[in-house]
Amino acid sequence: MKNIYWHYPDSIEKALDLMRNNQAVPHGGGTHLTGKRLKNENGFVSLDKLDLKYVRKEGNTIKIGSLADYNTVAERLEKIEPGHILTKSIGKAATSPLRNRITIGGSLRLAPNWSDLTGPLVALDAQVKLEGDASGTFPVTDYLSKKELKSNTLITEVILPASSWQSWYYREGITENDHPAFTITILAKHDGNSLEDIRIVITGHTKRFAKATAIEDQLKGKELKQLELDGIAKDLTLKFAPAKGMSSEYIKHLTQTQLERGLTELLKS
Ligand SMILES: Cc1cc2nc3c(=O)[nH]c(=O)nc-3n(C[C@H](O)[C@H](O)[C@H](O)COP(=O)(O)OP(=O)(O)OC[C@H]3O[C@@H](n4cnc5c(N)ncnc54)[C@H](O)[C@@H]3O)c2cc1C
C-alpha cells in the first residue's frame, strides 16, 4: 500500500499550490474520502488550519465558512433565524457523530444524490465563493452543474440571503439515520391571507435537483383559502432510479404524496 502524505497549509494559496502541483486532494470532514480508494492522488490537503469554520450574519446575508460542520451550522442558524430550513435538513442528516465531521464545503463539492444540503441551498438561492482556477462568487446551481468550476478550486464560503421563510423539509429514509432516497424542500412567504412567494426543490432523481416551477407558478399570489392542493403534484415529470427495494414508479408516487402533504401542512394548517 502506498504512503499517503498529509499537508496542513495555513493559507488558501498554499492549499491551492499543493492541489495544483502535488496531486493532493482537499480534505474537509473526510467522511467520503476515508471510505474511498485513492487512485492518482498522493496526499490530502487538510483544510483545518484555514480560517473557514464560521457562521455569521452580515447585513442581509448569512455567511458560512466551508469548513463549518453540519451540527455547528444547524445550531448557529437556529440562533440566527429560528426554524431555518438548513437546521431542519442538515440538523437531521446521517448521525450526530457524522454531522460533527461533514463539512459544508465537502458536502457541496460531492453533492451526492442523498445530500440534505443541496435542496435547501438551491431553494434559498445560495451563492458559493470559490478560490483557485475558478475564483469568484457563483450561484449554487452553477456550481452544481458546471464542471469547470471544480478543478483545482476550493469552496471557501456559502452565502445565504438572510430572508425569513416558513419552511418544510422531508427526507425519505427507511430509518431516521438512513441516506434519503429523495428530499423535498418547500419555502413559503404568506401573510395569512395570500401566498406571496413559494419555492419547491426536489432532489434524489436523475437530474440531481429540480425546482418544481410549474407548481410554484400555480400557487404564487393565490389566496390561501382558495388553494386547491389535491392532486397538485400529479404531473411531476421527474425520473427516479430504483432504490432501497423501491421501484422508480413507487419512489415517484411517494414524492408526489409527500409534496402534497408538505404543501398542505405549510399552507393550510
Ligand atoms: C454512513 C454515511 C451516511 C451519510 N448520510 C448522509 C445524509 O443522510 N445526508 C447528507 O447530507 N450527507 C450524508 N453523508 C455525508 C456524505 O455522504 C459525504 O460523506 C459528505 O457530504 C462529504 O463531506 P466531507 O466534509 O466529509 O467531505 P470530504 O470527505 O472531506 O470530501 C468530499 C469531497 O469534497 C472535496 N472537498 C472537501 N472540502 C472541499 C472544499 N472546501 N472545496 C472543494 N472541495 C472540497 C474532497 O476533495 C472530496 O472530493 C453520509 C456519510 C456517511 C459516511
The ligand as a MOL file (V3000), in Angstrom:
LIG
                    3D

  0  0  0     0  0            999 V3000
M  V30 BEGIN CTAB
M  V30 COUNTS 53 58 0 0 0
M  V30 BEGIN ATOM
M  V30 1 C -22.6900 6.4820 6.5830 0
M  V30 2 C -22.8520 7.8860 5.9940 0
M  V30 3 C -24.1390 8.4130 5.8920 0
M  V30 4 C -24.3260 9.7070 5.3780 0
M  V30 5 N -25.5950 10.2110 5.2850 0
M  V30 6 C -25.7780 11.4650 4.8200 0
M  V30 7 C -27.0800 12.0360 4.7860 0
M  V30 8 O -28.0790 11.4190 5.1640 0
M  V30 9 N -27.2010 13.3240 4.3310 0
M  V30 10 C -26.1040 14.0660 3.9280 0
M  V30 11 O -26.2910 15.2310 3.5440 0
M  V30 12 N -24.8720 13.5320 3.9400 0
M  V30 13 C -24.6700 12.2730 4.3880 0
M  V30 14 N -23.4070 11.7520 4.4390 0
M  V30 15 C -22.2650 12.5880 4.0190 0
M  V30 16 C -21.9050 12.4430 2.5250 0
M  V30 17 O -22.1190 11.1640 2.0260 0
M  V30 18 C -20.4320 12.8300 2.3200 0
M  V30 19 O -19.6090 11.8970 3.0130 0
M  V30 20 C -20.1240 14.2300 2.8290 0
M  V30 21 O -21.0210 15.1400 2.2610 0
M  V30 22 C -18.6940 14.6570 2.4880 0
M  V30 23 O -18.3910 15.7890 3.2730 0
M  V30 24 P -16.9570 15.9050 3.9760 0
M  V30 25 O -16.8380 17.2570 4.5670 0
M  V30 26 O -16.7190 14.7590 4.8890 0
M  V30 27 O -16.0250 15.8450 2.6890 0
M  V30 28 P -14.6830 15.0160 2.4040 0
M  V30 29 O -14.9020 13.5360 2.5340 0
M  V30 30 O -13.5570 15.6170 3.1300 0
M  V30 31 O -14.5210 15.3830 0.8450 0
M  V30 32 C -15.5170 15.0890 -0.1160 0
M  V30 33 C -15.0470 15.6490 -1.4790 0
M  V30 34 O -15.0350 17.0780 -1.4400 0
M  V30 35 C -13.7240 17.6120 -1.6760 0
M  V30 36 N -13.6310 18.7740 -0.7880 0
M  V30 37 C -13.6760 18.7970 0.5760 0
M  V30 38 N -13.7100 20.0580 1.0260 0
M  V30 39 C -13.6780 20.8690 -0.0680 0
M  V30 40 C -13.6770 22.2850 -0.2740 0
M  V30 41 N -13.7350 23.1480 0.7320 0
M  V30 42 N -13.6270 22.7480 -1.5510 0
M  V30 43 C -13.5830 21.8980 -2.6020 0
M  V30 44 N -13.5800 20.5510 -2.4820 0
M  V30 45 C -13.6270 20.0530 -1.2260 0
M  V30 46 C -12.7820 16.4670 -1.3650 0
M  V30 47 O -11.5540 16.5750 -2.0510 0
M  V30 48 C -13.6250 15.2700 -1.8350 0
M  V30 49 O -13.5520 15.1490 -3.2380 0
M  V30 50 C -23.1940 10.4700 4.9580 0
M  V30 51 C -21.9100 9.9340 5.0470 0
M  V30 52 C -21.7220 8.6560 5.5710 0
M  V30 53 C -20.3180 8.1020 5.6740 0
M  V30 END ATOM
M  V30 BEGIN BOND
M  V30 1 1 1 2
M  V30 2 1 2 3
M  V30 3 2 2 52
M  V30 4 2 3 4
M  V30 5 1 4 5
M  V30 6 1 4 50
M  V30 7 2 5 6
M  V30 8 1 6 7
M  V30 9 1 6 13
M  V30 10 2 7 8
M  V30 11 1 7 9
M  V30 12 1 9 10
M  V30 13 2 10 11
M  V30 14 1 10 12
M  V30 15 2 12 13
M  V30 16 1 13 14
M  V30 17 1 14 15
M  V30 18 1 14 50
M  V30 19 1 15 16
M  V30 20 1 16 17
M  V30 21 1 16 18
M  V30 22 1 18 19
M  V30 23 1 18 20
M  V30 24 1 20 21
M  V30 25 1 20 22
M  V30 26 1 22 23
M  V30 27 1 23 24
M  V30 28 2 24 25
M  V30 29 1 24 26
M  V30 30 1 24 27
M  V30 31 1 27 28
M  V30 32 2 28 29
M  V30 33 1 28 30
M  V30 34 1 28 31
M  V30 35 1 31 32
M  V30 36 1 32 33
M  V30 37 1 33 34
M  V30 38 1 33 48
M  V30 39 1 34 35
M  V30 40 1 35 36
M  V30 41 1 35 46
M  V30 42 1 36 37
M  V30 43 1 36 45
M  V30 44 2 37 38
M  V30 45 1 38 39
M  V30 46 1 39 40
M  V30 47 2 39 45
M  V30 48 1 40 41
M  V30 49 2 40 42
M  V30 50 1 42 43
M  V30 51 2 43 44
M  V30 52 1 44 45
M  V30 53 1 46 47
M  V30 54 1 46 48
M  V30 55 1 48 49
M  V30 56 2 50 51
M  V30 57 1 51 52
M  V30 58 1 52 53
M  V30 END BOND
M  V30 END CTAB
M  END
